[in-house]
Amino acid sequence: MEIIIADTYEEMSELAADMIERQLLRKPSSVLGLATGSTPVGTYKVLVRKHKEEGLDFSKVITFNLDEYLDLSPSHSQSYRYFMDHNLFNHINVDPKNIHVPYGHASEVEEFCEWYEEEIKRAGGIDLQILGIGADGHIAFNEPGSSLGSRTRLKTLTQQTIEDNARFFDNPEEVPRFAITMGVGTILEAKQIILLANGAKKADIVAQALEGPITAQVSASALQMHRQVTVILDAEAGSKLKRADYYRWVFQEKKRLVPRLVGKVT
Ligand code: GLP
């Protein structure tokens, strides 16, 4: 695992976008796994800038989003499809037929989840997966207790997640209780993963996930088993890590001596 503690949210976002750019330059038809939430918004902004000002090309990219609320239509302003359209897809040249976001209105949810898994396979698997982390350690909507081998499925949200997400809805009662989410096992099959976290509110859970035991009680801790994970934090989110000095030193030395190693597990 590579752990980068950036000074600011902006630096975190630039580093993540640079890694995605390098992936697209290496393989223009990359399959990207995408996340919602406030954390990756800055990264998406940098990608839009790179597309508009530097011509970063998304025309061959295939995308799969991690999750979607059950029963929210893609046009609902709090749906993850709406979020992705407004924060990224509407501003880049991704081909709409290459975009996959779980469909919250699916009538046969189990069949839909199986189809989603099949589509990921048909696309050749996810090359680079972007993740945020929930306050209870969830990745996508894999709440505590999710099997580390879980696949795309329907999941009930915890009280904490419902409260955390209430800020986006006019009325707390409107926050969906269920979501369709890729499983931890699905996520672990991505060839490379970037986990992003910012802000003091994430410091405790980040420390548990990265330096604590691997446990289904903290879904993000499963990332410790993956071969190619880069965690990019801002200073606040990284403030509770025991080995913060070591991670900082590694980052500085890579930048100073072999910059192309930044974003690689070494
Ligand atoms: C939601 C999403 C997660 C995201 C998390 C954190 O629960 N399903 O994918 O990582 O929120 O959100 P934020 O980035 O706003 O802290």
Residues whose N, C-alpha, C, O or C-beta is under 5 A from the ligand:
A	BS01	GLP	A35 T36 G37 S38 T39 D67 G132 I133 G134 H138 A140 F141
